[in-house]
Protein backbone atom coordinates (compact mmCIF):
# COMPACT_ATOMS: atom_id res chain seq x y z
CA UNK A 1 0.00 0.00 0.00
CA UNK A 2 1.36 3.40 -0.95
CA UNK A 3 1.53 6.26 1.50
CA UNK A 4 -1.31 8.73 1.55
CA UNK A 5 -0.77 12.19 0.21
CA UNK A 6 -1.14 14.97 2.72
CA UNK A 7 -4.53 16.67 2.58
CA UNK A 8 -4.49 20.44 2.19
CA UNK A 9 -4.30 22.11 5.58
CA UNK A 10 -7.28 24.12 6.69
CA UNK A 11 -7.18 26.85 9.32
CA UNK A 12 -9.12 26.17 12.50
CA UNK A 13 -10.17 29.01 14.74
CA UNK A 14 -9.56 27.11 17.98
CA UNK A 15 -6.47 25.10 17.03
CA UNK A 16 -3.45 27.00 15.73
CA UNK A 17 -1.24 25.20 13.24
CA UNK A 18 2.17 24.02 14.43
CA UNK A 19 3.80 26.12 11.70
CA UNK A 20 2.27 29.21 13.28
CA UNK A 21 3.73 28.36 16.69
CA UNK A 22 7.32 27.64 15.61
CA UNK A 23 10.06 30.21 15.14
CA UNK A 24 10.42 30.65 11.38
CA UNK A 25 14.05 31.73 11.91
CA UNK A 26 15.01 28.34 13.41
CA UNK A 27 17.70 26.55 11.40
CA UNK A 28 15.60 23.44 10.79
CA UNK A 29 12.61 25.48 9.63
CA UNK A 30 14.83 27.29 7.14
CA UNK A 31 16.37 24.00 5.99
CA UNK A 32 12.91 22.57 5.30
CA UNK A 33 12.30 25.31 2.76
CA UNK A 34 15.57 24.61 0.95
CA UNK A 35 15.10 20.87 0.41
CA UNK A 36 13.36 19.61 -2.73
CA UNK A 37 11.03 17.10 -1.05
CA UNK A 38 9.53 15.98 -4.36
CA UNK A 39 12.78 14.16 -5.16
CA UNK A 40 12.34 11.96 -2.09
CA UNK A 41 8.66 11.42 -2.83
CA UNK A 42 9.46 10.34 -6.37
CA UNK A 43 12.66 8.33 -5.83
CA UNK A 44 11.92 6.66 -2.48
CA UNK A 45 8.21 5.91 -2.89
CA UNK A 46 8.74 2.15 -3.33
CA UNK A 47 11.35 1.68 -0.59
CA UNK A 48 9.00 1.89 2.40
CA UNK A 49 5.96 -0.20 1.49
CA UNK A 50 3.31 -1.41 3.87
CA UNK A 51 2.10 -4.99 3.65
CA UNK A 52 -0.06 -4.99 6.78
CA UNK A 53 -2.85 -2.71 5.60
CA UNK A 54 -1.50 0.35 7.37
CA UNK A 55 -0.52 3.20 5.03
CA UNK A 56 3.17 3.29 4.21
CA UNK A 57 5.48 5.77 5.91
CA UNK A 58 5.84 8.93 3.80
CA UNK A 59 9.27 9.16 2.14
CA UNK A 60 9.58 12.78 3.27
CA UNK A 61 9.29 11.73 6.92
CA UNK A 62 11.85 8.96 6.46
CA UNK A 63 14.31 11.30 4.69
CA UNK A 64 13.92 13.98 7.36
CA UNK A 65 14.41 11.54 10.24
CA UNK A 66 17.44 9.94 8.59
CA UNK A 67 18.98 13.38 8.10
CA UNK A 68 18.35 14.40 11.71
CA UNK A 69 19.65 11.08 13.00
CA UNK A 70 22.87 11.53 11.04
CA UNK A 71 23.29 15.24 11.78
CA UNK A 72 22.83 14.84 15.53
CA UNK A 73 24.48 11.40 15.78
CA UNK A 74 21.52 9.68 17.41
CA UNK A 75 20.56 6.05 17.79
CA UNK A 76 17.23 4.88 16.40
CA UNK A 77 15.66 4.96 19.87
CA UNK A 78 17.00 8.45 20.66
CA UNK A 79 15.77 9.74 17.31
CA UNK A 80 12.23 8.50 17.89
CA UNK A 81 12.19 9.97 21.41
CA UNK A 82 13.44 13.33 20.14
CA UNK A 83 10.99 13.36 17.24
CA UNK A 84 8.07 12.92 19.63
CA UNK A 85 9.24 15.71 21.95
CA UNK A 86 10.74 18.34 19.64
CA UNK A 87 8.27 20.20 17.37
CA UNK A 88 11.10 21.33 15.09
CA UNK A 89 11.82 17.72 14.16
C-alpha positions in Angstrom: 0.0 0.0 0.0 1.4 3.4 -1.0 1.5 6.3 1.5 -1.3 8.7 1.6 -0.8 12.2 0.2 -1.1 15.0 2.7 -4.5 16.7 2.6 -4.5 20.4 2.2 -4.3 22.1 5.6 -7.3 24.1 6.7 -7.2 26.8 9.3 -9.1 26.2 12.5 -10.2 29.0 14.7 -9.6 27.1 18.0 -6.5 25.1 17.0 -3.5 27.0 15.7 -1.2 25.2 13.2 2.2 24.0 14.4 3.8 26.1 11.7 2.3 29.2 13.3 3.7 28.4 16.7 7.3 27.6 15.6 10.1 30.2 15.1 10.4 30.6 11.4 14.0 31.7 11.9 15.0 28.3 13.4 17.7 26.6 11.4 15.6 23.4 10.8 12.6 25.5 9.6 14.8 27.3 7.1 16.4 24.0 6.0 12.9 22.6 5.3 12.3 25.3 2.8 15.6 24.6 0.9 15.1 20.9 0.4 13.4 19.6 -2.7 11.0 17.1 -1.1 9.5 16.0 -4.4 12.8 14.2 -5.2 12.3 12.0 -2.1 8.7 11.4 -2.8 9.5 10.3 -6.4 12.7 8.3 -5.8 11.9 6.7 -2.5 8.2 5.9 -2.9 8.7 2.2 -3.3 11.3 1.7 -0.6 9.0 1.9 2.4 6.0 -0.2 1.5 3.3 -1.4 3.9 2.1 -5.0 3.7 -0.1 -5.0 6.8 -2.8 -2.7 5.6 -1.5 0.4 7.4 -0.5 3.2 5.0 3.2 3.3 4.2 5.5 5.8 5.9 5.8 8.9 3.8 9.3 9.2 2.1 9.6 12.8 3.3 9.3 11.7 6.9 11.9 9.0 6.5 14.3 11.3 4.7 13.9 14.0 7.4 14.4 11.5 10.2 17.4 9.9 8.6 19.0 13.4 8.1 18.4 14.4 11.7 19.7 11.1 13.0 22.9 11.5 11.0 23.3 15.2 11.8 22.8 14.8 15.5 24.5 11.4 15.8 21.5 9.7 17.4 20.6 6.1 17.8 17.2 4.9 16.4 15.7 5.0 19.9 17.0 8.5 20.7 15.8 9.7 17.3 12.2 8.5 17.9 12.2 10.0 21.4 13.4 13.3 20.1 11.0 13.4 17.2 8.1 12.9 19.6 9.2 15.7 22.0 10.7 18.3 19.6 8.3 20.2 17.4 11.1 21.3 15.1 11.8 17.7 14.2 
